[in-house]
Protein backbone atom coordinates (compact mmCIF):
# COMPACT_ATOMS: atom_id res chain seq x y z
CA UNK A 1 0.00 0.00 0.00
CA UNK A 2 1.38 3.42 -0.92
CA UNK A 3 1.81 6.12 1.69
CA UNK A 4 -1.03 8.15 0.09
CA UNK A 5 -3.37 5.16 0.41
CA UNK A 6 -2.33 4.65 4.03
CA UNK A 7 -3.06 8.31 4.76
CA UNK A 8 -6.56 7.91 3.32
CA UNK A 9 -7.23 4.77 5.39
CA UNK A 10 -6.06 6.41 8.60
CA UNK A 11 -8.13 9.55 8.00
CA UNK A 12 -11.38 8.27 6.47
CA UNK A 13 -11.95 4.63 7.38
CA UNK A 14 -14.15 3.59 10.27
CA UNK A 15 -12.33 2.04 13.19
CA UNK A 16 -15.19 0.57 15.22
CA UNK A 17 -17.83 -2.10 14.58
CA UNK A 18 -19.59 -1.93 11.20
CA UNK A 19 -23.01 -3.23 10.13
CA UNK A 20 -23.64 -3.88 6.41
CA UNK A 21 -26.86 -4.29 4.44
CA UNK A 22 -26.21 -5.64 0.92
CA UNK A 23 -28.78 -5.98 -1.86
CA UNK A 24 -27.55 -7.57 -5.07
CA UNK A 25 -29.69 -6.66 -8.09
CA UNK A 26 -28.95 -9.21 -10.81
CA UNK A 27 -29.92 -9.20 -14.52
CA UNK A 28 -33.32 -10.68 -15.31
CA UNK A 29 -33.38 -13.12 -18.25
CA UNK A 30 -35.91 -12.07 -20.91
CA UNK A 31 -37.55 -15.51 -20.77
CA UNK A 32 -38.19 -15.35 -16.99
CA UNK A 33 -41.83 -14.72 -15.95
CA UNK A 34 -42.41 -11.36 -14.23
CA UNK A 35 -43.80 -13.05 -11.08
CA UNK A 36 -40.37 -14.59 -10.31
CA UNK A 37 -38.34 -12.24 -8.10
CA UNK A 38 -35.88 -14.51 -6.24
CA UNK A 39 -32.58 -15.34 -7.91
CA UNK A 40 -32.10 -19.05 -7.16
CA UNK A 41 -29.04 -19.67 -9.33
CA UNK A 42 -25.33 -18.93 -9.02
CA UNK A 43 -23.60 -16.78 -7.91
CA UNK A 44 -24.18 -17.65 -4.25
CA UNK A 45 -25.11 -14.72 -2.01
CA UNK A 46 -22.29 -15.53 0.44
CA UNK A 47 -19.67 -15.32 -2.32
CA UNK A 48 -21.11 -12.01 -3.54
CA UNK A 49 -21.04 -10.66 0.03
CA UNK A 50 -17.44 -11.78 0.53
CA UNK A 51 -16.39 -9.86 -2.59
CA UNK A 52 -18.03 -6.67 -1.31
CA UNK A 53 -16.50 -7.07 2.17
CA UNK A 54 -13.04 -7.46 0.64
CA UNK A 55 -13.63 -4.53 -1.71
CA UNK A 56 -14.67 -2.15 1.08
CA UNK A 57 -11.53 -2.92 3.12
CA UNK A 58 -9.41 0.21 3.18
CA UNK A 59 -12.27 2.29 1.77
CA UNK A 60 -15.05 2.15 4.40
CA UNK A 61 -13.30 0.27 7.21
CA UNK A 62 -9.71 -0.69 7.94
CA UNK A 63 -10.27 -4.46 8.02
CA UNK A 64 -13.25 -6.67 7.24
CA UNK A 65 -12.94 -8.20 10.71
CA UNK A 66 -14.68 -4.99 11.92
CA UNK A 67 -17.90 -6.10 10.22
CA UNK A 68 -20.09 -7.53 12.98
CA UNK A 69 -23.39 -7.85 11.09
CA UNK A 70 -24.10 -8.60 7.43
CA UNK A 71 -27.56 -8.73 5.90
CA UNK A 72 -27.34 -9.90 2.26
CA UNK A 73 -30.09 -10.38 -0.33
CA UNK A 74 -30.03 -11.14 -4.04
CA UNK A 75 -32.88 -10.66 -6.46
CA UNK A 76 -33.66 -10.04 -10.11
CA UNK A 77 -33.83 -6.47 -11.33
CA UNK A 78 -37.21 -4.77 -11.69
CA UNK A 79 -38.27 -3.07 -14.92
CA UNK A 80 -36.04 -0.06 -15.59
CA UNK A 81 -33.81 -0.79 -12.59
CA UNK A 82 -30.03 -0.86 -12.87
CA UNK A 83 -28.11 -3.98 -11.87
CA UNK A 84 -25.43 -3.84 -9.18
CA UNK A 85 -25.10 -3.84 -5.43
CA UNK A 86 -26.82 -1.46 -3.02
CA UNK A 87 -24.64 -1.10 0.08
CA UNK A 88 -25.92 0.24 3.38
CA UNK A 89 -23.25 0.98 6.00
CA UNK A 90 -23.91 1.68 9.65
CA UNK A 91 -21.38 2.05 12.42
CA UNK A 92 -22.06 1.48 16.09
CA UNK A 93 -22.08 5.25 16.67
CA UNK A 94 -24.75 5.93 14.01
CA UNK A 95 -28.45 5.37 14.48
CA UNK A 96 -29.48 5.54 10.79
CA UNK A 97 -27.80 3.58 7.98
CA UNK A 98 -25.81 5.40 5.31
CA UNK A 99 -25.61 4.37 1.69
CA UNK A 100 -22.30 4.03 -0.11
N, C-alpha and C positions, 0 to 999 in steps of 0.2 A: 504494500500500500504506500502511495506517495505521501509526502509530508502534507500536501494540500488536502488530500483525502482524509488524512488523520485529523487535521484541523477541523474539517467539516463534521466528522463523526463526534469529536469532543464537544463541539459547540451546539450541534443541532439534534443529535440523536437522544432519544429517551433513555433514561438510565434505570428506571424502576420497572415494575410489572406492567405488561402490556396485554390487552384483550383485543382479539381480532375477529371481525365478522367478514367472511368471504362469500361472495356470490359469483359463481362462474356461469356466464351466459354463453352457451355453445350454439354453433350454427344448426339451424333446423333443416333437415333434408326436405326437398320439395315434395317427396312422396309421403311424408309423415302426416297423418290426420291432425287437424287443428286441436282436437281434444286431448292429445298427448302432450304433457308438459314436462314430465320427468325424463331425464337423460339416463337411461339404464345401460349404456354401453361404455366402453373405454373412451377416454381416460378415467381412471379411478379418482374419486374426489380427494382421497388422502394424498395421492401423488401430486395432484394439482396444488393442494394446500402446501405441501412441502416445498414446491418450487417457489411459491409466493413468499413463504417464510424465509427461505434462503435469499431471495431477491431483495427483501426489505432490510436484511442485515446490513448495517452501515449506512442506511438511508433513514429509516424510521427509528430503529433501536440498534444498540451496539452489538448484541448477540441474540440469536433466536432462542436462547435459553431463557430470555426475559419474558417470552410469551407464555402466559399462564392459562389462557383460555382461547380456544379456537372454535368458532362456529362456521362450518363450511357447507355450502349448498351448491348443487349444479343443476341447471335446467336448460331447456331449449329457449332460444330467443323468441320474443313476441314480435308481431308484425311491426316493421319499422325500427326495431330496437337494434342497437349495435352489439356485436359480440365482444367478449372480454371478461375482465374480472372487476367487480365492484368491491373495494376494500374499505372497511370501516375499522378505524383504530381508536382505541380508548385506553388511556393510562389510568392507573389507580387514583391519580389526583383529579381526573376529570369526571364529571357526572354525565355528560352527553357525548356520544360517539362522534368522532370527526371522520371525514371521508378523505382518502388520499387519492 
